[in-house]
Each structure stands twice: as structure tokens, then as C-alpha cells.
């Protein structure tokens, strides 16, 4: 599904030196401020001419920015992450259409008891840039900027078992769902009451993150989030799972598999899935 996502983009340096991004660096190597990022673009093309089996000419391009600003001393840490992703696809039947669209920001402040445990406060924001449709119908748009937008304000604990995995559990979480669009608000989209623009839900939030080398030139970054509200639907989880596999071919040339699996009952009562397999270029800074 291409438009319903309201929703990570190669050696360890090209994943924004992922050990630092996810907080897995040794404590004495991450002191003070650190700023890292990658910017990249993937491309794909399909061409057909008198092809008996059918098909259509298409071109796809997908660009992304992934940046982090991190601070740490012996007791405190402050991790800020920004991920922007936008992709378009051209086909001979439907011209240019959106294929990927995502805005994600998170900021986490931690107070450390020891090297593994920390008390943490997190705020995040997730939305998209433009209106989204479910193709090929393309009649009424299903999403728009700030419709929906999700924000979690969470208080909890973090635990890092080793250099590859991190866990965050926040039993005190307030989720805000925005639907700043008259047409979508009128039909009560995304769980917001009809005619309203905001839904507040206290609940519980948890996430698991990992960054690791699979092979010498293959890296994996993955993050899965869970949320359940403290109401009559407690125990029904909203789930978002981002997966990135990066194969470094040569210097800045990479092959990437970027996938998202998502279940948000207020968006659609089915599992959403999106994947992009592409070849392109990345630049780290």
C-alpha cells in the first residue's frame, strides 16, 4: 500500500554510524555533542514495448534524509533523530504519483543509573508531506499533511542489553492524534470524533531497536513500536515496524531494502505493508 502509510535509510558509517545513533557506542566514546546524517536517493525503471504478457513503462525515484544530533555525558543523554522520505513513481497509464511519504522526528532525554539502565522522557512526531491515495482507484484522498499526525509524549525507562539492542518501555504515555483536514475530520478518520481535529489517548508505549552487521558489507537497522491505550480497547496494539537492509556495492553505491509493516486499527483494520528495493547513492555527513 503506497499512500496509506502516514506513514530507514551503507557500511556502519552510512547508517549514520548506527552504533551511535541507537546509543550502542561504548560509554567513553560518546561524550559531548555528535552530529551525523546520510542523504540518499534510489532509482528504478521498467520498460516494455510490444510485450505480450502486458505491463507498463515506469520510473521510480525515492529520496531520503536521516540525521541525528546526540549529546551524552556520564549521567545525561539527549538523542534527536529526523527522518524524511519522499518518493514518486511515473507510469505510462497514470503519470506521476506518490510512492513514499514520511516525516518522523523523535527526541529522548535520559538520566542514567548505570551503563544499561536510564530513566527517559521521549516526544516524537509522525506525519507526511502531501495528500495520499490508494491506487489504482485514486478517487478520494485518504491522508494529508497533519491528517493524520501522531505524537507521543512518553515517560519510562530504557535498557541496552549490549551494543546491538535497545529497549524502551513507557507506561506513562499520552498519544495525540491530529486530523487537520475538514473532509477527513467530518468522517471521523483515524479515530478522531467526527468534526473534531484532535484525539488524546493515555496509554503504554514500547519500542525495540537494533543495529548490526549481517555480513562485512551488509547492515541491518530495525525498529518496532507498540502502543495500546488505557481504555476499553486496552490490549489492542498499534504496531509500526521499520526495517532497513543495506548492501554496500562500492563506496557511495548501495542496494537497499526499505520496508515498513504497520497495523493501526483506526487507519484500516488490516495489516499495511510497504517495501522499496532499489539501487542508488548515499552520502554521509
C-alpha atoms as a printed R data frame, in Angstrom:
    type eleno elety resid chain resno       x       y       z
1   ATOM     1    CA   UNK     A     1   0.000   0.000   0.000
2   ATOM     2    CA   UNK     A     2   1.543   3.250  -1.092
3   ATOM     3    CA   UNK     A     3  -0.466   6.114   0.272
4   ATOM     4    CA   UNK     A     4  -1.824   4.731   3.493
5   ATOM     5    CA   UNK     A     5   1.495   4.874   5.323
6   ATOM     6    CA   UNK     A     6   1.377   8.011   7.443
7   ATOM     7    CA   UNK     A     7   3.066   6.748   7.363
8   ATOM     8    CA   UNK     A     8  15.062   3.860   7.374
9   ATOM     9    CA   UNK     A     9  17.563   4.691   5.011
10  ATOM    10    CA   UNK     A    10  25.966   1.695   3.997
11  ATOM    11    CA   UNK     A    11  28.683   0.395   5.971
12  ATOM    12    CA   UNK     A    12  28.278   1.370   9.619
13  ATOM    13    CA   UNK     A    13  29.200   4.964   8.760
14  ATOM    14    CA   UNK     A    14  26.445   5.268   6.161
15  ATOM    15    CA   UNK     A    15  23.803   4.224   8.683
16  ATOM    16    CA   UNK     A    16  24.730   7.425  10.498
17  ATOM    17    CA   UNK     A    17  27.320   5.397  12.335
18  ATOM    18    CA   UNK     A    18  24.379   3.380  13.604
19  ATOM    19    CA   UNK     A    19  26.074   2.261  16.812
20  ATOM    20    CA   UNK     A    20  26.000   5.874  17.961
21  ATOM    21    CA   UNK     A    21  22.584   6.636  16.513
22  ATOM    22    CA   UNK     A    22  20.913   3.907  18.542
23  ATOM    23    CA   UNK     A    23  23.131   4.540  21.541
24  ATOM    24    CA   UNK     A    24  25.224   1.382  21.387
25  ATOM    25    CA   UNK     A    25  28.653   3.010  21.392
26  ATOM    26    CA   UNK     A    26  30.881   2.405  24.375
27  ATOM    27    CA   UNK     A    27  30.223   4.997  27.051
28  ATOM    28    CA   UNK     A    28  33.639   6.577  26.904
29  ATOM    29    CA   UNK     A    29  33.452   7.058  23.103
30  ATOM    30    CA   UNK     A    30  30.294   9.169  23.096
31  ATOM    31    CA   UNK     A    31  30.877  12.272  25.185
32  ATOM    32    CA   UNK     A    32  29.567  15.722  24.287
33  ATOM    33    CA   UNK     A    33  27.744  16.519  21.048
34  ATOM    34    CA   UNK     A    34  27.681  14.313  17.957
35  ATOM    35    CA   UNK     A    35  26.014  15.162  14.644
36  ATOM    36    CA   UNK     A    36  25.677  12.655  11.814
37  ATOM    37    CA   UNK     A    37  23.486  12.068   8.819
38  ATOM    38    CA   UNK     A    38  23.028  10.455   5.457
39  ATOM    39    CA   UNK     A    39  21.231  11.697   2.396
40  ATOM    40    CA   UNK     A    40  20.467   9.401  -0.471
41  ATOM    41    CA   UNK     A    41  18.379   8.576  -3.499
42  ATOM    42    CA   UNK     A    42  17.292   5.304  -5.091
43  ATOM    43    CA   UNK     A    43  16.162   4.782  -8.667
44  ATOM    44    CA   UNK     A    44  14.314   2.142 -10.661
45  ATOM    45    CA   UNK     A    45  12.999   1.759 -14.207
46  ATOM    46    CA   UNK     A    46  10.836  -0.666 -16.169
47  ATOM    47    CA   UNK     A    47  10.437  -0.518 -19.933
48  ATOM    48    CA   UNK     A    48   8.152  -2.579 -22.170
49  ATOM    49    CA   UNK     A    49   7.488  -2.485 -25.911
50  ATOM    50    CA   UNK     A    50   5.018  -4.823 -27.623
51  ATOM    51    CA   UNK     A    51   5.302  -7.086 -24.586
52  ATOM    52    CA   UNK     A    52   2.709  -9.858 -24.983
53  ATOM    53    CA   UNK     A    53   2.457 -10.538 -21.240
54  ATOM    54    CA   UNK     A    54   1.479  -6.917 -20.620
55  ATOM    55    CA   UNK     A    55   2.908  -4.238 -18.403
56  ATOM    56    CA   UNK     A    56   3.617  -0.547 -18.480
57  ATOM    57    CA   UNK     A    57   6.622   1.723 -18.622
58  ATOM    58    CA   UNK     A    58   7.527   3.101 -15.217
59  ATOM    59    CA   UNK     A    59  10.216   5.107 -13.466
60  ATOM    60    CA   UNK     A    60  10.610   5.398  -9.707
61  ATOM    61    CA   UNK     A    61  12.766   7.629  -7.559
62  ATOM    62    CA   UNK     A    62  12.964   7.785  -3.785
63  ATOM    63    CA   UNK     A    63  14.921  10.297  -1.707
64  ATOM    64    CA   UNK     A    64  15.628  10.366   1.995
65  ATOM    65    CA   UNK     A    65  17.403  12.285   4.730
66  ATOM    66    CA   UNK     A    66  18.311  10.616   8.025
67  ATOM    67    CA   UNK     A    67  20.061  12.764  10.627
68  ATOM    68    CA   UNK     A    68  20.892  12.584  14.315
69  ATOM    69    CA   UNK     A    69  22.032  15.087  16.924
70  ATOM    70    CA   UNK     A    70  23.245  13.361  20.095
71  ATOM    71    CA   UNK     A    71  24.573  14.511  23.434
72  ATOM    72    CA   UNK     A    72  25.919  12.463  26.302
73  ATOM    73    CA   UNK     A    73  27.934  12.847  29.477
74  ATOM    74    CA   UNK     A    74  28.300  10.491  32.409
75  ATOM    75    CA   UNK     A    75  24.737  10.991  33.685
76  ATOM    76    CA   UNK     A    76  22.616  12.516  30.918
77  ATOM    77    CA   UNK     A    77  21.903  11.805  27.285
78  ATOM    78    CA   UNK     A    78  19.788  13.651  24.721
79  ATOM    79    CA   UNK     A    79  19.102  11.886  21.411
80  ATOM    80    CA   UNK     A    80  17.394  13.643  18.494
81  ATOM    81    CA   UNK     A    81  16.535  11.932  15.211
82  ATOM    82    CA   UNK     A    82  15.000  13.211  11.986
83  ATOM    83    CA   UNK     A    83  13.909  11.039   9.058
84  ATOM    84    CA   UNK     A    84  12.417  12.472   5.852
85  ATOM    85    CA   UNK     A    85  11.415  10.278   2.934
86  ATOM    86    CA   UNK     A    86   9.594  11.091  -0.292
87  ATOM    87    CA   UNK     A    87   9.254   9.002  -3.420
88  ATOM    88    CA   UNK     A    88   7.390   9.241  -6.708
89  ATOM    89    CA   UNK     A    89   6.579   6.807  -9.474
90  ATOM    90    CA   UNK     A    90   5.802   7.510 -13.131
91  ATOM    91    CA   UNK     A    91   3.834   5.060 -15.231
92  ATOM    92    CA   UNK     A    92   2.576   5.383 -18.775
93  ATOM    93    CA   UNK     A    93  -1.012   4.879 -17.555
94  ATOM    94    CA   UNK     A    94  -1.127   7.148 -14.509
95  ATOM    95    CA   UNK     A    95   1.702   9.698 -14.963
96  ATOM    96    CA   UNK     A    96   3.376  10.843 -11.713
97  ATOM    97    CA   UNK     A    97   2.068   9.604  -8.371
98  ATOM    98    CA   UNK     A    98   3.329   9.437  -4.822
99  ATOM    99    CA   UNK     A    99   5.035   6.205  -3.796
100 ATOM   100    CA   UNK     A   100   6.547   7.117  -0.409
101 ATOM   101    CA   UNK     A   101   5.934   9.951   2.032
102 ATOM   102    CA   UNK     A   102   7.095  10.226   5.613
103 ATOM   103    CA   UNK     A   103   8.125  12.745   8.270
104 ATOM   104    CA   UNK     A   104   9.490  11.313  11.533
105 ATOM   105    CA   UNK     A   105  11.114  13.148  14.426
106 ATOM   106    CA   UNK     A   106  11.933  11.972  17.941
107 ATOM   107    CA   UNK     A   107  13.727  13.447  20.944
108 ATOM   108    CA   UNK     A   108  14.659  11.457  24.057
109 ATOM   109    CA   UNK     A   109  16.186  12.795  27.262
110 ATOM   110    CA   UNK     A   110  17.734  10.196  29.558
111 ATOM   111    CA   UNK     A   111  19.124  10.120  33.108
112 ATOM   112    CA   UNK     A   112  21.451   7.140  33.559
113 ATOM   113    CA   UNK     A   113  21.654   4.969  36.656
114 ATOM   114    CA   UNK     A   114  24.364   2.836  35.064
115 ATOM   115    CA   UNK     A   115  25.556   1.832  31.603
116 ATOM   116    CA   UNK     A   116  22.462  -0.245  30.852
117 ATOM   117    CA   UNK     A   117  19.524   1.462  32.609
118 ATOM   118    CA   UNK     A   118  18.199   5.005  32.282
119 ATOM   119    CA   UNK     A   119  15.069   6.941  33.136
120 ATOM   120    CA   UNK     A   120  13.823   8.586  29.926
121 ATOM   121    CA   UNK     A   121  11.331  11.107  28.573
122 ATOM   122    CA   UNK     A   122  10.522  10.985  24.864
123 ATOM   123    CA   UNK     A   123   8.480  13.049  22.445
124 ATOM   124    CA   UNK     A   124   8.018  12.140  18.797
125 ATOM   125    CA   UNK     A   125   6.099  13.268  15.728
126 ATOM   126    CA   UNK     A   126   4.998  11.354  12.618
127 ATOM   127    CA   UNK     A   127   3.162  12.635   9.555
128 ATOM   128    CA   UNK     A   128   3.509  13.074   5.778
129 ATOM   129    CA   UNK     A   129   4.062  15.874   3.246
130 ATOM   130    CA   UNK     A   130   1.177  15.558   0.782
131 ATOM   131    CA   UNK     A   131  -2.201  14.048   0.091
132 ATOM   132    CA   UNK     A   132  -2.191  10.298  -0.362
133 ATOM   133    CA   UNK     A   133  -4.409   7.996  -2.401
134 ATOM   134    CA   UNK     A   134  -4.809   4.245  -2.607
135 ATOM   135    CA   UNK     A   135  -4.112   3.397  -6.228
136 ATOM   136    CA   UNK     A   136  -5.473   2.494  -8.722
137 ATOM   137    CA   UNK     A   137  -8.834   3.872  -7.506
138 ATOM   138    CA   UNK     A   138  -7.437   7.374  -6.823
139 ATOM   139    CA   UNK     A   139 -10.843   8.962  -6.224
140 ATOM   140    CA   UNK     A   140 -10.738  10.470  -2.742
141 ATOM   141    CA   UNK     A   141  -7.536  11.160  -0.846
142 ATOM   142    CA   UNK     A   142  -7.011   9.158   2.338
143 ATOM   143    CA   UNK     A   143  -4.288  11.187   4.053
144 ATOM   144    CA   UNK     A   144  -2.896  14.716   4.014
145 ATOM   145    CA   UNK     A   145  -0.273  16.693   5.897
146 ATOM   146    CA   UNK     A   146  -1.280  16.643   9.596
147 ATOM   147    CA   UNK     A   147  -4.074  14.228   8.694
148 ATOM   148    CA   UNK     A   148  -3.081  12.082  10.336
149 ATOM   149    CA   UNK     A   149  -0.196  13.177  12.504
150 ATOM   150    CA   UNK     A   150   0.780  11.246  15.612
151 ATOM   151    CA   UNK     A   151   2.756  12.451  18.609
152 ATOM   152    CA   UNK     A   152   3.729  10.506  21.726
153 ATOM   153    CA   UNK     A   153   4.829  12.100  24.991
154 ATOM   154    CA   UNK     A   154   6.260   9.194  26.982
155 ATOM   155    CA   UNK     A   155   7.898   8.695  30.391
156 ATOM   156    CA   UNK     A   156   9.636   5.421  31.126
157 ATOM   157    CA   UNK     A   157  12.904   3.501  31.225
158 ATOM   158    CA   UNK     A   158  15.449   2.411  28.664
159 ATOM   159    CA   UNK     A   159  17.621  -0.682  28.773
160 ATOM   160    CA   UNK     A   160  20.528  -1.550  26.484
161 ATOM   161    CA   UNK     A   161  21.455  -5.199  26.831
162 ATOM   162    CA   UNK     A   162  24.504  -4.978  24.555
163 ATOM   163    CA   UNK     A   163  25.844  -2.971  21.623
164 ATOM   164    CA   UNK     A   164  23.118  -4.240  19.285
165 ATOM   165    CA   UNK     A   165  19.762  -3.938  21.052
166 ATOM   166    CA   UNK     A   166  17.940  -1.189  22.942
167 ATOM   167    CA   UNK     A   167  14.568  -1.331  24.684
168 ATOM   168    CA   UNK     A   168  12.250   1.466  25.789
169 ATOM   169    CA   UNK     A   169   9.178   0.928  27.966
170 ATOM   170    CA   UNK     A   170   6.920   3.883  28.834
171 ATOM   171    CA   UNK     A   171   3.855   3.001  30.942
172 ATOM   172    CA   UNK     A   172   3.024   6.731  31.128
173 ATOM   173    CA   UNK     A   173   2.322   7.869  27.576
174 ATOM   174    CA   UNK     A   174  -0.027  10.432  26.069
175 ATOM   175    CA   UNK     A   175  -0.688   9.956  22.375
176 ATOM   176    CA   UNK     A   176  -2.065  12.855  20.344
177 ATOM   177    CA   UNK     A   177  -3.711  12.116  17.004
178 ATOM   178    CA   UNK     A   178  -4.268  15.095  14.701
179 ATOM   179    CA   UNK     A   179  -6.627  15.191  11.755
180 ATOM   180    CA   UNK     A   180  -6.325  18.789  10.489
181 ATOM   181    CA   UNK     A   181  -8.454  18.341   7.399
182 ATOM   182    CA   UNK     A   182 -12.152  19.194   7.212
183 ATOM   183    CA   UNK     A   183 -13.093  16.375   4.832
184 ATOM   184    CA   UNK     A   184 -11.304  13.661   6.801
185 ATOM   185    CA   UNK     A   185 -12.389  15.099  10.142
186 ATOM   186    CA   UNK     A   186 -16.047  15.100   9.076
187 ATOM   187    CA   UNK     A   187 -15.979  11.318   8.528
188 ATOM   188    CA   UNK     A   188 -14.169  10.654  11.813
189 ATOM   189    CA   UNK     A   189 -10.975   9.378  10.195
190 ATOM   190    CA   UNK     A   190  -8.140   7.930  12.299
191 ATOM   191    CA   UNK     A   191 -10.289   7.549  15.398
192 ATOM   192    CA   UNK     A   192 -10.911  11.274  15.852
193 ATOM   193    CA   UNK     A   193 -14.550  12.090  16.619
194 ATOM   194    CA   UNK     A   194 -16.435  13.433  13.562
195 ATOM   195    CA   UNK     A   195 -15.983  17.180  13.309
196 ATOM   196    CA   UNK     A   196 -13.055  17.175  15.740
197 ATOM   197    CA   UNK     A   197  -9.375  17.634  14.912
198 ATOM   198    CA   UNK     A   198  -7.606  16.146  17.963
199 ATOM   199    CA   UNK     A   199  -7.773  12.858  19.862
200 ATOM   200    CA   UNK     A   200  -5.909  12.384  23.157
201 ATOM   201    CA   UNK     A   201  -5.241   8.845  24.415
202 ATOM   202    CA   UNK     A   202  -3.323   7.906  27.575
203 ATOM   203    CA   UNK     A   203  -1.622   4.565  27.178
204 ATOM   204    CA   UNK     A   204   1.528   2.445  27.200
205 ATOM   205    CA   UNK     A   205   4.333   2.662  24.633
206 ATOM   206    CA   UNK     A   206   7.249   0.295  23.979
207 ATOM   207    CA   UNK     A   207   9.955   0.004  21.325
208 ATOM   208    CA   UNK     A   208  12.821  -2.302  20.376
209 ATOM   209    CA   UNK     A   209  15.733  -1.070  18.232
210 ATOM   210    CA   UNK     A   210  18.663  -2.906  16.723
211 ATOM   211    CA   UNK     A   211  21.645  -2.108  14.517
212 ATOM   212    CA   UNK     A   212  24.078  -4.791  13.430
213 ATOM   213    CA   UNK     A   213  26.315  -6.156  10.719
214 ATOM   214    CA   UNK     A   214  24.891  -9.230   9.000
215 ATOM   215    CA   UNK     A   215  27.948  -9.608   6.754
216 ATOM   216    CA   UNK     A   216  31.002  -7.436   6.143
217 ATOM   217    CA   UNK     A   217  29.158  -5.284   3.602
218 ATOM   218    CA   UNK     A   218  25.556  -5.880   4.724
219 ATOM   219    CA   UNK     A   219  23.944  -3.917   7.574
220 ATOM   220    CA   UNK     A   220  20.585  -4.109   9.286
221 ATOM   221    CA   UNK     A   221  18.716  -1.353  11.116
222 ATOM   222    CA   UNK     A   222  15.313  -2.165  12.596
223 ATOM   223    CA   UNK     A   223  12.850  -0.520  14.993
224 ATOM   224    CA   UNK     A   224   9.447  -1.767  16.103
225 ATOM   225    CA   UNK     A   225   6.987   0.337  18.138
226 ATOM   226    CA   UNK     A   226   3.924  -0.724  20.125
227 ATOM   227    CA   UNK     A   227   1.151   1.402  21.643
228 ATOM   228    CA   UNK     A   228  -2.045   0.482  23.462
229 ATOM   229    CA   UNK     A   229  -4.431   2.955  25.062
230 ATOM   230    CA   UNK     A   230  -5.811   2.730  28.594
231 ATOM   231    CA   UNK     A   231  -9.454   2.446  27.558
232 ATOM   232    CA   UNK     A   232 -11.899  -0.313  26.680
233 ATOM   233    CA   UNK     A   233  -9.575  -1.375  23.853
234 ATOM   234    CA   UNK     A   234  -6.585  -1.901  26.169
235 ATOM   235    CA   UNK     A   235  -4.507  -4.754  24.792
236 ATOM   236    CA   UNK     A   236  -5.212  -3.887  21.147
237 ATOM   237    CA   UNK     A   237  -1.818  -2.686  19.949
238 ATOM   238    CA   UNK     A   238  -0.935  -0.248  17.203
239 ATOM   239    CA   UNK     A   239   2.297  -1.539  15.678
240 ATOM   240    CA   UNK     A   240   4.845   0.056  13.348
241 ATOM   241    CA   UNK     A   241   7.951  -1.899  12.250
242 ATOM   242    CA   UNK     A   242  10.674  -0.262  10.123
243 ATOM   243    CA   UNK     A   243  13.360  -2.434   8.545
244 ATOM   244    CA   UNK     A   244  16.368  -1.344   6.513
245 ATOM   245    CA   UNK     A   245  18.893  -3.726   4.925
246 ATOM   246    CA   UNK     A   246  21.806  -2.027   3.168
247 ATOM   247    CA   UNK     A   247  24.248  -3.785   0.840
248 ATOM   248    CA   UNK     A   248  27.292  -1.684   0.012
249 ATOM   249    CA   UNK     A   249  28.422  -2.297  -3.554
250 ATOM   250    CA   UNK     A   250  31.167   0.315  -3.961
251 ATOM   251    CA   UNK     A   251  31.857   3.487  -1.977
252 ATOM   252    CA   UNK     A   252  28.612   5.519  -2.226
253 ATOM   253    CA   UNK     A   253  26.822   2.956  -4.430
254 ATOM   254    CA   UNK     A   254  24.357   0.836  -2.449
255 ATOM   255    CA   UNK     A   255  21.478  -1.576  -2.792
256 ATOM   256    CA   UNK     A   256  18.766  -1.067  -0.169
257 ATOM   257    CA   UNK     A   257  15.671  -2.857   1.038
258 ATOM   258    CA   UNK     A   258  13.497  -0.438   2.995
259 ATOM   259    CA   UNK     A   259  10.292  -1.926   4.394
260 ATOM   260    CA   UNK     A   260   7.531  -0.916   6.798
261 ATOM   261    CA   UNK     A   261   4.916  -3.200   8.312
262 ATOM   262    CA   UNK     A   262   2.132  -1.380  10.110
263 ATOM   263    CA   UNK     A   263  -1.127  -2.068  11.912
264 ATOM   264    CA   UNK     A   264  -3.179   0.925  13.090
265 ATOM   265    CA   UNK     A   265  -6.793  -0.140  13.585
266 ATOM   266    CA   UNK     A   266  -8.079   3.445  13.382
267 ATOM   267    CA   UNK     A   267  -6.482   3.819   9.935
268 ATOM   268    CA   UNK     A   268  -7.544   0.485   8.424
269 ATOM   269    CA   UNK     A   269  -8.376  -2.828  10.078
270 ATOM   270    CA   UNK     A   270  -5.793  -4.726   8.056
271 ATOM   271    CA   UNK     A   271  -2.026  -5.008   8.050
272 ATOM   272    CA   UNK     A   272  -0.366  -2.335   5.922
273 ATOM   273    CA   UNK     A   273   2.904  -3.098   4.163
274 ATOM   274    CA   UNK     A   274   5.314  -1.135   2.021
275 ATOM   275    CA   UNK     A   275   8.729  -2.108   0.661
276 ATOM   276    CA   UNK     A   276  11.210  -0.484  -1.663
277 ATOM   277    CA   UNK     A   277  14.069  -2.422  -3.236
278 ATOM   278    CA   UNK     A   278  16.376  -0.045  -5.034
279 ATOM   279    CA   UNK     A   279  19.838   0.874  -6.183
280 ATOM   280    CA   UNK     A   280  21.206   4.321  -5.572
281 ATOM   281    CA   UNK     A   281  23.662   6.640  -3.930
282 ATOM   282    CA   UNK     A   282  24.232   7.733  -0.358
283 ATOM   283    CA   UNK     A   283  26.348  10.475   1.136
284 ATOM   284    CA   UNK     A   284  27.226  10.736   4.805
285 ATOM   285    CA   UNK     A   285  27.991  13.920   6.743
